[in-house]
Amino acid sequence: MTMRMLLMVLWLLLAGVTPATASVQVSIGINLPVYPQLVRVPGYPVYYAPRVAGNFFFYDGLYWVFYGEDWYVSSWYNGPWTLVAPIAVPVFILRIPVRYYRDPPIYFRSWRREAPPRWHEHWGDDWAEHRRDWNRWDRRAAPPPAPLPIYQRRYSGDRYPRDIREQRDLSGQHYRYRPRDAAAREFLPQPTPPRTRGPERDDRETARRERPPRTMEQDRRRSAPDAESRQGSPVQRRAEPMQMEPRQREPRQMEPRRMDPGREERMREREMRDRQTGGPRMNERPPQDRGGRTEQRGRKQPPQEEERDRRGREEQQKER
């Protein structure tokens, strides 16, 4: 009884200290080779592990284990574990019904399976005075469960990180959830902010912010070489559209028109008559080809025919 009173006094003294500073990392009798199967407790924002031989739960981003007479917490499924003072255990962990404890203590068996453990009988009246109304809550206003850190499935066996700093780094990189409960928030590591820029760019940004602002005279001097380079650079002319050379037409060669033999004979008779009469009659049109052009136009007579025509004209003049 004296030892129990001393523990209660120690818990009350630690009530004013944050759980993270009041906790001690220990190794308990739970050794999980792989990530456990977690099932939702109906109506509670809590998961339990039905296949783990122990009182194993997940709430608000952390794993909670009731081992012996105390509660332990860890951000990884296989520890190491941190001892939590009874005064700092979240209320939803205290409200878990007895039936979901896979390895309950002997004194749990006399309590109702659908009701939470009687913590006020286990930890005494002083604890109940500080945690008054811990089991009174509106079930319809229960918060949703936190997402499971399933990224830890990749770390089992020899790959499981045992170092606390390595666990914190991995949790900060892969798990962005932040606990709602103030007590749970003390045990979950802060997420690592995403690094979107390299170290060289960060250094340049820092140097740019620390650099004093330039004056107007410095800006003018800096812009002068740029203006001179623009003036001295050749101006690119707009490309003119390509012009096509006019296509030269080849001279069209006209094939000689073939005349009807009968028409050729008639024209020859008419020429002989014109020679005798001194020329075509006034009311008679000269013979034309199919295109309406005079066939005699532009035709050069042979010297013999010219001589005969000249003689015929002289004889006609003598007869007149």
Buried (B, 14 or more C-beta within 10 A) or exposed (E): EEEEEEBBEEBBEBBEEBBBEBBEEEEBEBEBEEBBEBEEBEEBBBBBBEEBEBBBBBBBBBBBBBBEEBBBBBBBBBBBBBBBBBBBBBBBBBBBBBBBBBBBEEEBEEBEEEEBBBBBEEBBEBBBEEBEEBBEEEEEEBEEBBEBBEEBEEBBEEEBBEEBEEBBBBBBEBBEBEBBBEBBBBBBBEBBEEEEEEEEEEEEEEEEEEEEEEEEEEEEEEEEEEEEEEEEEEEEEEEEEEEEEEEEEEEEEEEEEEEEEEEEEEBEEBBEEBBEEEEBEEEEEEBEEEEEEEBBEEEEEEEEEEEEBEEBEEEEEEEE
